[in-house]
Amino acid sequence: METNGLIGARVSRTEDLRLLTGRAQFIDDVRLPGMLEAAVLRSTVPHARIVSIDVSRAVALPGVYAVVTGADVKAAVRVPHPVIWQSVPDMFIPESYPLAVDKVRYPGQGVAAVAAKDRATAEDALELIEVVYDELQPVSTLEDALAADAPRLYDERPDNVVARGVVQKGDVTAAFAEADVVLSAEFRFARQMGMPLETRGVVVTWDPFTGRLDMWLATQAPSMARELLGEILGLSADKIRVRTPDIGGGFGNKFDLYGEEIVASILSRRTGKPVKLVEDRAESFGATVHSREQKIEVEIAASNDGTITGLRGTVYGVLGGALSSAGVSPCWVTTSLITGPYDIGAVEMAMVAVLTNRTPYGSFRGYGLPKANFVQEHMVEKLAKRLGMDAHAVRRKNFVTDFPYQSPVFVYDTGRYEECLDLCLASVRQAGWQELRDQARARGSAVGIGYSFHNEITGLGPSRIGNLSGATQSGFDEEVVRIDSTGHVTVYTGLSAIGQGIHTALAQVAAHSLGVPLDHVTVISGDTDTGPYTGYGTGASRGAALGGPAVRAAATRLKAKVLRIAGHILEAAPDDLVISDGVVSVKGVPDRIVTMAEIGDAAYRRLNGRLPEDESPTLEEREVYDPANVATSFGCTAVLAEVDRETGVVTLLGYLIAHDCGTVINPLIVDGQLHGGAAQAIGGALYEEIVYDADGRMRTRSFADYLWPSATEIPPFGVSHMATPSDHVPGGFKGMGEAGVIGGGAAIAHAIVDALPEYDITITSLPITPPRLLAAMQKGAHR
């Protein structure tokens, strides 16, 4: 393959052979000498004071090495659990610890933990721990939490609201006063969560002699994890090593820091042995962060020609009994990006973040964007219906067209929204969907086409504009590129590989920039002792958008040194040389060559006479990339769906995405990311929901209760690409890891509405389950 064309090449992922042949090492594969296994006793009640905990029988069980309670853990840490996203300056951050102290605030909260010779013994010991609870009235729903007489989750607070904030732009009062049309709606989004095939886990050794903490952790953010571990445990960074093995999916769940990492560390310190703590699937439903649950009230003001002039409303975030590392950030993102791809001159959106006796609210792919997009696109369709206009005409009327564009919070760098919409419509025409719909309707079937246009803030990293996001963690990325004595290349990265193909993407950038074959590049990640510092880690669609430019810059400087050395050997000016497939040649004189292996040898081994006197030995460059702005990707989703009028079951027949993420490094990887995100969008739109009883206890504890789309529910996907490079990211790269999940819910809802014109239904909540759809059909039929 021509190395100059590796950026944009559809090459197979370099990770796959190892993964598919069973040579991967996941967290549960980590086996250390003398290792103990731990288990956590979790609360079965949603809200209670802890009257007493008796661990004496558990301590006496043969094979048990240590038992800790919340009081033990609190005494062993320096600070409470940190919240890295402090999106609202005066937000209340409740004091919480890895295990409950004095009070439990959600079912599944850890109360005690045991380290034993094996997991079975640890679980047996849990059954011997006696906890006496004084149960309190649960605060299970948003309405319960906001009631004037609601029980307080934290006694020091006057209510259950932890944060209130407002995002503003322009004169909203004037926009609504002068509007020809004012429309309102209320939206509800169910509680959902990411479900990686691999549950969370940690293996930790706190060496009693050196005081060094060595942790294997399935995390998306190893550098950040090391910083937070140091703060909590009172250790300097040089005393902490975080290693990430292969990670069986992340989806944001493994970005947050959890109490289990601290509990395992304390158990290791107490026992002087390595400790493994891996949650089982039942635990994960209550112990891993939840997401999505919000209530949104919104109004739009518009003129009769379809121009949206104002938007106002409130986002209610239904949080859990404590704050995760993400804090209220996902709800803040919904609030901040509620206008999406549309140029709306006046905005006033409030955010109210509310505690309930549920699992903490945290990171999940798409963050707050799927809810914001659902609201945007529903209101566009509603306005079009009110005015008797085509919905795409309303979209075109309101698209942002002049870039860079200042949204209520972020600056959108580049975009061609109308062209992307046209590309999606062309794909639908090419697929013949209109004809398929018409033929199905002629047979009496309910088939519809739905659309959704989205944009996505990617490449989150600008450390010096952290006030926009409230992050207390830097967002830059550092990459190291090294050529060895044999002329082969190693890229060292702090980004975590979570199945997204980051090793392949960075290898392509390095090989392309250096002019070497792809199979001469190795990417190494997963160790804070040897890897560079990546402030924010793998999340927020930033791997390619930050890691790519950093590798590109380092490799470009390294290439210049290679050419200087080659020029010395060939007695030619560096400007007269070219590199292709790892061979340096003189332009126009292809027989005058020197290989990359010879240059490596000159830089490391046989320097005399071959390495220029003014060049230092070795071949390595390091680049720190801290972007000036985020990068804005965008896309349009189209869905073809059929509805069974008798059962309310929705079958997806086709799924098309037109997408623009700037310069595409590898279309194969981009397509795979979009497909994976779309599959999660389908789950969120039609199936997934965590349900609580009226008494606040979780009913959803297994995959028998929490429905996923299987392969039979996933339709064929089609992806069309555009490329509008970012104007400030070297190489023009933008992120796209969350794009597929953002627009799917709205597009599916609109396809269902289009399939059932005779019912005049309105869909303002997700998931769209068969009973809910039948109820909406019955209500619409009586309008």
C-alpha positions, 0 to 999 in steps of 0.5 A: 500500500502507498504509505502516503495514502494511509490517512483515509485508507480503509485498512483492517484494524491491527488489534483484531487478530489478537482479540479474535484469537483469544490472545487478549488480556482483560482485567479478570485475566490478571493473576498475581501471586498471593492474590485475594479476591474481594466482594462488596455487601450492597444495600438492598434498601434505597434510603436508611440510617445504618444503626449498626454493622456487625462483621465479627462472624465474617472476620472469623470465617476461615479464608477471610483476610480483611473486612472493612466498613464505611467507617474504616474506609472513611478513616483511611482516605484523605478526601471524599469522592471527587467530582471532576465536573463542577459545571455550576460554580455554586453546586452542592457536592455531597460528601460521599465515600467509597462505602456508605457511612451512617446512611445508605442512599440508593439500593446497591450502595456498598456498605462493607467489603471482604477480601478472602482467599477466593470470590466464593469465600468472600461472598460467603462472608458477606452473608455473615455480616449483620446490618441493622437499618432504620429505613427512611421514606425513599425519594424515588422519583423527580416529583418525590424529590421536588415535593415541598415535604420531601425527605432530604437525602442530605440533612444539611440541605434545605432541599434535594436540588444540588445545582441550578444553572442557566444558559442564556443568549440574546433577548428571550423575552422579546423573541417570545413577545414578537413571535407569530407562533409559540409551541411547547412540549414536555419530554421524559427520558428513562433511566438507562445505562451503558452495558459493556460486555466486560463488567468493571474491575480492578486488581491492586497491590499496595506494597507495604514496603515501598508504599507504592500502589500498583493498580490494574484498572479497566479505565478509559482515563488512566492518567486521571485515575492516577491523579484522583487516586493520589488525592483520595489516598494521599499519595504522590503520583510517582507512588501510583502506577495505573495499568489498563489491560484490554478493555471489553467496552467502555461506553463512558461507564469506565471513564468515571472513578468508582469507590471500588477502586479505593476499597480494593486499595485499602483491602490490599494495604490491610492484607499486604496482598494483591486484591482483585475486585470484579463486579458481577452482572447483577451488581453492575445494575446498581453499582455502575453509573446510570444515565439518560434520565431527564425531564425537559420542558421547552418552548420555542418562538417562531415566525410564520416563515419557519424561523425559530427566534427563541427557545426557553425551558428547563432541564431536570436531571434525575440524579442518584443518591450521590454524585459520580465523578461526572457530577451534573455534567451530562445534564449541563451538556443537554442544557448547553447544546439544546439548540444543536445545529440551529441558529437560534438568536435568543435562548434561556435554558435552566438546569435543575439537578435533583438527587433521588434514592437511585444509583448515581448518574454518570457518563454514557456514550452521547452524554447529554446530546441524545436528549438535546437532539430529541428535543431539537428535532421534535420541535422542528417537526412540530413547528413544520406541522403547525405551519404546514411546511416540510420539516426539511424546509424548517431545518434549512431555514434555521441551520447554522451557515456561517462559521465559526459560530458562537452557540450559547456556550461552545464555538462551532468550528466548521460545518456544511449542514445543508449539504449533509442533509442533501447527502442523506436525502440522496441516500434515501432516494437511492435506497428506494425508501419512498417506493418501499413505503408507498408499496407497503401502505398500499398493502395496508402496512404501517411503514414510515421514514424518519429523520434527525439532524445532529451536531456533536461537540468532539475533541474535548480538550481545551484546557484553558477554556475549562470554565465552559465545561466545569472540568477540573481536569486538563484536556490536552493529549501527549504522544511520543513517536520513536524510531528504533535502531531497526527503523521501525516505529513505536507510538506511545499513547496515554489513550485507552484502547476500549475497542474503538480502534485507536491503535490502528488510527494512530498507527495510520497517522504515524505511518502516513506522516513518516512514510513507512509501512503500516506494519512497521508501526506499533502503538503501546498504551495502558501504563502510566509509568511508561506512557505519556500523560493524557489529561482527559483520557478516552472519552468525549470523542477525542482520541483521533481529534487530539491523539491524531494531531499530536502524533502527526506533529511529533512524526513530522518533526521526527521525519525532518530529523530522518531526512537530515541524517539521510541527507548526510549519508547520501550527500544530498540536501534534505529538501531533495529527498522523499520517503516512501515505504520506509526508503529514503531516495533522492528525487529523480534519482531512485537508485540513490537510497538509504533505508529507514533501518540504516538510518536507525542504525546510524542514530543508535549504533554505528554513529561514526561518520553516519550521524551528522555532528550536530545531531544527537543520537536516537530518534524520538519526538514528543508532542503535547496538543492542547486544542484552542477549541472543540471540533464540531462533527455533524450528521443526518440519520434516516430510519425506515420503520414498520409498526404492527398496529395490533401489538405496537411492535416496531421493526426497523427495516433500514438505517442510513447515516450521512456524516462529516467528521472532518478528515477521516483517518480510516473509513472502516473504523468510522463506519464501525463506530457509527454502526455501534452507536446506532445500535445503542440508539436503537436500544435506547429508543425502543428497549432499554429502561431501568425500572424502580418500584414505588418503594424505590427498590430496583426491579431491573437486575438482569438481562431478563429485565433490561432489554437489549436489541439483538442482532435480529432487531438491528437493521442494515446500516448504510453510511455516506461520508463528507469531509469538512476539516476542522479549521484549527485541528492540525490534519483537520480531524474531528471526533465521531465516537458518539455520533451514531447514538445521538440522532437515532432516537429522534429519527426512530420516533419520527419514522413511527409517527410517519408510519401512523398518520391516521393516529396523529400520535405524539412521541415525547418520551423514550423508550417507545415500548409497545404498550406506550405506543399503543396508548399513544395510538389510542389517544391520537385516534380520539383527538 
